[in-house]
Every structure is written in C-alpha cells, then in structure tokens.
C-alpha cells in the first residue's frame, strides 16, 4: 500500500507557526532553536499512515485526487502527535474531531467525493432551473 502525503512538515509550520513547531520538535540536547523537520516528518508519517489505513477500508489508496478534508485531518492528527505531554484542550478537541471525521469517512457516513477509482467524482450539474420570487400577494403593505 503506497502512502500519500496528506500532511507534510511545512504544512504544520504554516498552520501552527514556526515558534510552536520549534517548541514541539526541538527536543535534542542542546536545543538548536529551530524546527526539527525529522521529528515533524515522523509525526506526519504517522498521521499519513493512519489516514491511509482508514481510507483503505472503503477506497483504493493512494487516491488520485486528495480531498482537502484529508489535509485538515492530517494536520490535526500530526499536531496532536507532536505533544510529548498532555496537549492543550483545543488541540485535544481538534484531534478528537479529526478522528471522528476519519471514522465517518471509513464507515461511509461521510462521503469523500471520490469515485471507486479514487478520482474526483463528477461535479453536480450547474444548469438547474432558476426560480424567481414574485411580489407578495397578501400583506400589510400598500399596493
């Protein structure tokens, strides 16, 4: 099973900031004072494998088209995994929501918008009829 990169270290830096990622990844002694991209990559790999495992129950992986929701799930999973101690409540809440969304995708409760081959599903028709509302037939306004 080939693993797609749903989340990458630079995406974590872009989303959560360099200062926070430095604090979470710079664990060596002495501290280097910068983001350790090796540590960040390991957590991204863990999140990517988790997402791929959940998707493989319903879709062929890797997907030909990666929906944006999987990138957000990957960010929240990897961010949570960077914490060596108990994370802040907002990180825990986002992790729990990401896990629930991933479970809903896995069970089919939340469709991804990709077909059986993993390609983006066709866009719905946009040439629907247009309905226009007329004026009120009844009301207090003077006609």
PyMOL commands that set and color helices and strands:
alter all, ss='L'
color gray80, all
select helices_A, chain A and resi 9-16+18-25+37-55+68-82+89-107
alter helices_A, ss='H'
color red, helices_A
deselect
rebuild
show_as cartoon
